[in-house]
Amino acid sequence: MVDLNLLVVLSFVVLAVVSVFLVIVLVPIALQLTRTLGSAQHLLDTVNDDLGPTVKEIKLSVNEVKDVLQKGTSKCKQGFNRVKVSLLSCAYGLVCGVKEYLSDSEISETSYNGNRNVNKVEK
């Protein structure tokens, strides 16, 4: 029969050889993984250091542009409202003037154009 001690010794030898091969293979992989993780951490630290202030600057710039646009649009609205009022006033005055010129109504003695003793406007 097979000696039990020999079987245990052979098992330990196989285990030792497999362990040595694993160490030979896993140690360089672990070292490379450590270097890679260190590089990734350095990269993330650099990005975090550079991106933080950059994002803040971008936010400030966007807020400044937004404020300028809001001020500009409010001034444009004010200008358009003034132009609208002026145009409507001019149009109303023109329509009133045309109506007054074309009307057959009598003009009172104290009319706005200063004409006295005029009863009707001739066409």
C-alpha positions as a Markdown table, in Angstrom:
| # | Residue | x | y | z |
|---|---|---|---|---|
| 1 | Met | 0.0 | 0.0 | 0.0 |
| 2 | Val | 0.8 | 3.6 | -0.3 |
| 3 | Asp | 2.6 | 5.1 | 2.6 |
| 4 | Leu | 0.5 | 7.9 | 4.2 |
| 5 | Asn | 3.6 | 9.9 | 5.2 |
| 6 | Leu | 4.8 | 9.9 | 1.6 |
| 7 | Leu | 1.4 | 11.1 | 0.4 |
| 8 | Val | 1.4 | 14.0 | 2.9 |
| 9 | Val | 4.9 | 15.0 | 1.9 |
| 10 | Leu | 4.1 | 14.9 | -1.8 |
| 11 | Ser | 1.0 | 17.0 | -1.1 |
| 12 | Phe | 3.1 | 19.6 | 0.7 |
| 13 | Val | 5.6 | 19.7 | -2.1 |
| 14 | Val | 2.9 | 20.3 | -4.7 |
| 15 | Leu | 1.4 | 22.9 | -2.4 |
| 16 | Ala | 4.7 | 24.6 | -2.0 |
| 17 | Val | 5.4 | 24.6 | -5.8 |
| 18 | Val | 2.0 | 26.0 | -6.6 |
| 19 | Ser | 2.4 | 28.7 | -3.8 |
| 20 | Val | 5.8 | 29.7 | -5.2 |
| 21 | Phe | 4.4 | 30.0 | -8.7 |
| 22 | Leu | 1.5 | 32.1 | -7.4 |
| 23 | Val | 3.8 | 34.3 | -5.5 |
| 24 | Ile | 6.0 | 34.7 | -8.6 |
| 25 | Val | 3.0 | 35.7 | -10.7 |
| 26 | Leu | 1.0 | 37.6 | -8.1 |
| 27 | Val | 3.8 | 39.8 | -6.7 |
| 28 | Pro | 4.5 | 41.7 | -10.0 |
| 29 | Ile | 0.7 | 42.0 | -10.6 |
| 30 | Ala | 0.2 | 43.4 | -7.1 |
| 31 | Leu | 3.1 | 45.9 | -7.5 |
| 32 | Gln | 1.8 | 47.1 | -10.9 |
| 33 | Leu | -1.7 | 47.4 | -9.4 |
| 34 | Thr | -0.2 | 49.5 | -6.6 |
| 35 | Arg | 1.6 | 51.8 | -9.0 |
| 36 | Thr | -1.6 | 52.1 | -11.2 |
| 37 | Leu | -3.7 | 53.0 | -8.2 |
| 38 | Gly | -1.1 | 55.6 | -7.0 |
| 39 | Ser | -1.1 | 57.1 | -10.5 |
| 40 | Ala | -4.9 | 57.2 | -10.6 |
| 41 | Gln | -5.0 | 58.8 | -7.2 |
| 42 | His | -2.5 | 61.4 | -8.3 |
| 43 | Leu | -4.5 | 62.1 | -11.4 |
| 44 | Leu | -7.7 | 62.5 | -9.5 |
| 45 | Asp | -6.0 | 64.8 | -7.0 |
| 46 | Thr | -4.7 | 66.9 | -9.9 |
| 47 | Val | -8.1 | 67.0 | -11.6 |
| 48 | Asn | -9.8 | 67.9 | -8.3 |
| 49 | Asp | -7.3 | 70.7 | -7.6 |
| 50 | Asp | -7.6 | 72.1 | -11.1 |
| 51 | Leu | -11.3 | 71.5 | -11.7 |
| 52 | Gly | -12.6 | 73.0 | -8.4 |
| 53 | Pro | -11.4 | 76.6 | -9.1 |
| 54 | Thr | -12.2 | 76.3 | -12.8 |
| 55 | Val | -15.8 | 75.3 | -12.1 |
| 56 | Lys | -16.1 | 78.2 | -9.7 |
| 57 | Glu | -14.8 | 80.6 | -12.3 |
| 58 | Ile | -17.2 | 79.2 | -14.9 |
| 59 | Lys | -20.1 | 79.6 | -12.5 |
| 60 | Leu | -19.1 | 83.2 | -11.8 |
| 61 | Ser | -18.7 | 84.0 | -15.5 |
| 62 | Val | -22.1 | 82.4 | -16.2 |
| 63 | Asn | -23.7 | 84.5 | -13.4 |
| 64 | Glu | -22.1 | 87.7 | -14.7 |
| 65 | Val | -23.3 | 87.0 | -18.2 |
| 66 | Lys | -26.8 | 86.3 | -16.9 |
| 67 | Asp | -26.8 | 89.5 | -15.0 |
| 68 | Val | -25.7 | 91.5 | -18.0 |
| 69 | Leu | -28.3 | 89.9 | -20.2 |
| 70 | Gln | -31.0 | 90.6 | -17.7 |
| 71 | Lys | -30.1 | 94.2 | -17.4 |
| 72 | Gly | -29.8 | 94.5 | -21.2 |
| 73 | Thr | -33.2 | 92.9 | -21.8 |
| 74 | Ser | -34.9 | 95.1 | -19.2 |
| 75 | Lys | -33.4 | 98.2 | -20.8 |
| 76 | Cys | -34.5 | 96.9 | -24.2 |
| 77 | Lys | -38.0 | 96.4 | -22.9 |
| 78 | Gln | -38.1 | 99.9 | -21.5 |
| 79 | Gly | -36.9 | 101.3 | -24.8 |
| 80 | Phe | -39.5 | 99.3 | -26.7 |
| 81 | Asn | -42.2 | 100.5 | -24.4 |
| 82 | Arg | -41.1 | 104.1 | -24.9 |
| 83 | Val | -41.1 | 103.6 | -28.7 |
| 84 | Lys | -44.5 | 101.9 | -28.5 |
| 85 | Val | -46.0 | 104.8 | -26.5 |
| 86 | Ser | -44.4 | 107.3 | -28.8 |
| 87 | Leu | -45.7 | 105.6 | -31.9 |
| 88 | Leu | -49.2 | 105.1 | -30.5 |
| 89 | Ser | -49.3 | 108.8 | -29.5 |
| 90 | Cys | -48.1 | 109.8 | -32.9 |
| 91 | Ala | -50.7 | 107.6 | -34.6 |
| 92 | Tyr | -53.4 | 108.8 | -32.3 |
| 93 | Gly | -52.5 | 112.4 | -33.0 |
| 94 | Leu | -52.4 | 111.8 | -36.7 |
| 95 | Val | -55.8 | 110.0 | -36.7 |
| 96 | Cys | -57.3 | 112.8 | -34.6 |
| 97 | Gly | -55.8 | 115.4 | -36.9 |
| 98 | Val | -57.2 | 113.7 | -40.0 |
| 99 | Lys | -60.6 | 113.3 | -38.3 |
| 100 | Glu | -60.6 | 117.0 | -37.3 |
| 101 | Tyr | -59.5 | 118.1 | -40.8 |
| 102 | Leu | -62.2 | 116.0 | -42.5 |
| 103 | Ser | -65.0 | 116.5 | -40.1 |
| 104 | Asp | -68.0 | 118.9 | -40.7 |
| 105 | Ser | -68.3 | 119.8 | -37.1 |
| 106 | Glu | -68.4 | 123.4 | -36.0 |
| 107 | Ile | -65.4 | 124.9 | -34.4 |
| 108 | Ser | -66.0 | 126.9 | -31.2 |
| 109 | Glu | -64.7 | 130.4 | -30.8 |
| 110 | Thr | -61.9 | 129.2 | -28.5 |
| 111 | Ser | -60.7 | 126.4 | -30.7 |
| 112 | Tyr | -57.2 | 125.1 | -30.4 |
| 113 | Asn | -56.0 | 126.6 | -33.6 |
| 114 | Gly | -57.0 | 130.1 | -32.7 |
| 115 | Asn | -59.4 | 130.6 | -35.6 |
| 116 | Arg | -62.4 | 132.7 | -34.6 |
| 117 | Asn | -65.7 | 133.2 | -36.3 |
| 118 | Val | -65.3 | 130.1 | -38.4 |
| 119 | Asn | -68.4 | 128.0 | -38.4 |
| 120 | Lys | -67.4 | 125.1 | -40.6 |
| 121 | Val | -64.3 | 123.6 | -42.0 |
| 122 | Glu | -64.4 | 123.4 | -45.8 |
| 123 | Lys | -63.4 | 120.2 | -47.5 |
